Amino acid sequence: MSTIQKPLLFSGNSNIDLAREIATRMDTRVGSALVDKFKNEECRIEIKENVRGAEVFVLQSICRAPNGNSVNDSLMELLLMIDALSRASAYRITAVVPYYGYAKQDKKTKGREPISAKLVANILEKAGAKRLVTLDLHAAQIQGFFDLPVDNLVAAPTLCSYLKTQGLEGNKIVVVSPDAGGVPRAENFAKRLHSDVAIVFKRRPEPDVSEVTTIVGDVNGKIALVVDDMISTGGTLAKAAEALIKRGATKVVTCATHGIFAGDAVRVLAESPIERIIVTNTLPNSETLLGPKFKVLSIAQILADAIKRITANRSVSELFSKDDEPATPAVATPDNVLTLPEVLTPATSATG
């Protein structure tokens, strides 16, 4: 019986805890690499184990890191790690980017602006990435910015499974889209939770500032579940919650895949009428630091299963064929076993 070599998993500094959790679920470890800075503040990368001919996955959210590194530092770490692995003769390098930074800059809204999401796609390809795995891109068309395979995974099954455990389903809730662009997402959640949909219409007089204009849909006497792909400054959700309460909603719960929490977003949300804020760990968030209103769910199993399926050349979309069942590890059978190569025998790594 032929076996498939287990993939190598490396990580930058932006979300090392998620990388370790994925490695644990894959019964392996995070590869040994030095990810640091020189004294002149330039990124310093050194891969400390053999990767020749290996299937390699590099996990890095393009966001601010817990060690204080900026969004741009995280992006540079990712690019340099991919380049180092490519020059070390890795067989194929997949960039696993749970949160794709710069995704909101996916088009020109006025003259003389960049399309940053496209530029990031270009440089990832140029660095040597052969595939991208990400979650809930801000705009699905960003996939078209790449000339390589993109697996845009979804966190909806994980979020909906948790919501059901909290009794948030059926006629007692209404799924609310915070803007017109998020209606397809809200409809997806409503289908999984067997509920109705409402829409908050707003306008943006300037970046990161929004004003609610009207609400379409019946929210009176129901729990309003506001769903979005990301929470940035929190201002949109706070104003939407106030408007929903005025329209008769009994309480407001919100959930999103990416909890960015820029600026004073945590304070804004904590002081808002929102009862519960649910996000995933695509960014390195801690419930202890965020506060009692916040719940952080793990998407490690989704990413671990996707990595295993990519390595085995199996369908990734099958992970989401059952709408609202949580992802569970596949049972090992002779046909799907991934063997552990000698270079990856379980050990403690010294990832910088």
N, C-alpha and C positions, 0 to 999 in steps of 0.2 A: 504493500500500500504506500503510495506516495504521500508525503506530508507537505504542508505549506509552512515556510519559515515565518515565525512570528515577527511582526513588524517592530522596528525600533521607534521609540517615542522620546522626543526631546522637547524641552520647554524653555522659553525665555522667562523673564522675571514678572511679567504682568499678571499671570494667573497660575502660578506654580502649584497652588493647592488643588485646583481643578485637575491639572496634569497628573498629580500624584493620585488623586481619586480615580481617574481614568485608568492609570497603570494598575492600581489595585484591582479594579474590576476586570482587567485583562490578565490578571495573574502575572504581571511583569513589573518593571520599574521604569522610572524616568532615566533616560540615558545620561551618562556623565558628560558634562560640558561646563566650561567656564564662561559665564555670562556676566560681565562686569564692565568697569570703565577704567581707562587709563587716567593718569593724573591730569591730562589736558581735557578731560570730559568726553573724549571719543569712546565709542563702544568698543569693548574688547571681547572677542569671541574665540574660543578654542574648543573643538570637539575632542574629547579625551578617550575615545574608543573607536575601534575599527567599524566603519560603515560601508566598506567596499561591497558593491553588489547588493546592498540591503534595501528593503522597502522602508522608507523613513517618513515619519510624521512629525511635524514641528508645530507645537501648540503655542499660540500667542494671541491674546486679545489685544486689539489696537486701542489701548486705553491707558489711563494713568495707573501706574503700578503701586502696590502697597509700600514699596521702598522709596516712593517719591518720584520715580522716573516719570517723565512726561509721556503724553500720547506719542509724540514724535520719537522719543527714545525707544518706546515699545515697537514702533514700526521699524526703526533702524536695526534693533536687535533681531527681529524676524528676518529682515533682508540679509543681514550678515550671516545668520545661522544657515539660511538656505544656500547662500553662496559658499560657505565653508563646507557644507555637506556635499554640494555639487562638485567642488574641487577635490573632495575626498572620495569621489567615484561612487556615491550612492546610486543605486539603480533607479529609484524614482522617489521624488520628494513631494509630499503633500502638505500644503499649509493648512493647518487646522486653526481657523480664526473664529472662535465662538462669537465675538463681537467685532464686526468689520467697521473700524473707525473711518471717519470721513464719508460714511454712507449717506448722510443727509445732504451732502454737496454733490448730488447726482445729476444736476442740470444747472444751466445758467438762468438765474431769476432776473438779472439785469445785465447791461453791457459791461464788458471788461472783468468778468468773473471767471475763475477756473472751474472745471468739472473735476473736482478732486478725487471723487470715487473712481473715475476712469483712470486718472494718473496713478493711483495706488495699484489698480489692476495691472497697468502696464509695467510698473517696476517689480511687482511680485513675479510676473512672468519672466522679465528680463533677468531677475536674480537666479532663476532656475526652478521655480515651482512648476510642477506638472499637473497639479490638481488642487482645487480649493474645497475645503469643507467648512461650512459656516452655518449659523442659525438665524433665521428670520431676518433676512436683509431688509433694510428700511424700504427699499423699492425692488421688486422682483426683477426689473429690467437691468439691474446692476450685473446680473449673470451674463448679460450680453456684452458687457465690457471686457469679458475674458475670451480668449481664444483657446481655452482649455476646459476640461470638465469641471463643473461646479455642482456640488451637492449642497443645496440650500435646505437644511433640515428645519423642522418646525418644533417648537416647544409646546404647542397647543395640547397634545395628548397629556403631557406631564402636568400642565397647569389645570386642565379640565379634570383630571383624576383627583387632584388635590381639592379642587372646588367641590367636587361631588362628596368627598369625605367630610366637608364642612356643611353639607346640605344645601349648597348654592346651585340649585338646578330646578327645572320645571317652571310652573306658572308663577311662582313667588318671586322670581327674578326677571329682570329685563337686561339684556346685553346691550351696552351703550358704546357706540363708536365716538371718540372725542373729536372726529372731523370726518369730512366726506370721503377722504382718501382711505380711511380705515374701515369702510363699510364691508368689503369682502372678508376682512379678518373677523369683524363682529358677527357676520352671518355664519362663518365657520364655527365660532364659539357657540352661537345660538343653536346651531344644528346639533352639536355635541351635547349641549346642556338642555335641549328640548325647550327652548324659551323664545321670546320675541326679541325684536331689535328696535333700538331707538338711536337717533343720530343727533349729535351736538354740532351745530354749525358755528364756525368762528372765523375771524379774520386776523391776520398778523400785520399790524402796522409797522413792525420792525422785527429783526431776528430775535428769537427766544422770547417774544412778547405776543400774547394772544388775547383776544376779546371775544366772549361768547355772544352770538347774535340771536340764535333761536334754537329750540329743541324740537325735533320731529319724532313722534312716537309717544305711547302711553307709558308713563313711569309712575303714575299716582298709585300709592299704596304698595309699591313693589321695592325690592332691593335692587338698586342700580349697580350693575357690574360693568365698570368701564374697562375696556381692553385696548391695549396699544402695543406697538412693537418695542417702544423704549420710553423711559421716563428720564428726561434731561433736567430741566430747571424746576419741574413740578408745577409751574404756574398754570399751564393748560388744565391739568387735572384738578387743581385746587379750585379754579374758577368754574370748571364743569361741575364739580361736586356741589358748589354753592347753588348753581342754577338748577341742578337736579333736585336738591332738597326743597327749593322754592316751588318746584313743580309737583311736589308731593311724594317724592321717593322717601321710603322709610329710613334707609341708610345707603351709604355708598361704599362699595368695595372696588378696588382697582387692581389689575394685574397686567404685567408686561414681561416680555422676555428679557430685555436689557435694562438694568437699573444703573443708569449713569450717575444720577444725583449730582449734577453740576452746581457749583456755587453753593447757595444756601438752600438747596432743594429739600434736604432732610428736614430743616426747620419749617419750611413752607408747608410741606406735607404733614408734618406732625401737628401743626396748628390749624390744618384744614378740617373740614367736616368728614373727610374720608376715614372710615373705621379701620380698614385693613389695606395694606399695600403689599402685593405679592409679586416677586420677581424671581429670576433664576440666577445661577452663579456664573453666567457668561462673563460677568465682570466680578472682580474680587470683593464682594460685599459681605459684611458680617452682621448678623442679626444683633449681636451684642452691641456693636458700635452704632447701628442705625436706630435702634429703639424698639419699644414693644409693639408699635403699629406694623412693623415690617416682618415679612416672612420671606426667606430665601430658599428656593427649591433647587435641587441638584439636577443638572442635565448630563452628568458624567456617564450614565448608562447609555443614553442615546448616542453620545460620541464614541464610547467604547465599542458599541455594536456596529456603528457605521465604519469605524476603522477596521474591525475584523472582517466585515463584509467586503470592503474595498480590497483588502489584502487577498481574500479568497475569490475575488471576482464574482461576487454575488450581488443581487439587487439590494440597493439601499432603500428604495421606495417601499419595500415590503415591511420595513420597520413601522410604517405609518398606515398599513392596510387596515388595521383595526383602530377605529377613530379615537376611542377614549380609554383604551387599556394601557396601563403603564408599561414601559419597556422593561422586559425581563431578560436575564442572560439566557442565551440559547443552551439547550442541553447538549453536552458533548457526545457526539456519535462518531463512528469511524469515518464518516463522510465529511464532517465539519471540524475535526480536531485541528487546532493550530499548534504545532510543536514549538517548544522553546529552544532556540539555538544556544549554543554554549556561551556566546558573548553576552547573553541576557539572563544568565542564571540569577535568581533573585538575590539582590544585595543592596546595601545602602549606597545611594549615589551621592555625589558631591556636586550637585548642580548649583552654579553660582547665581 
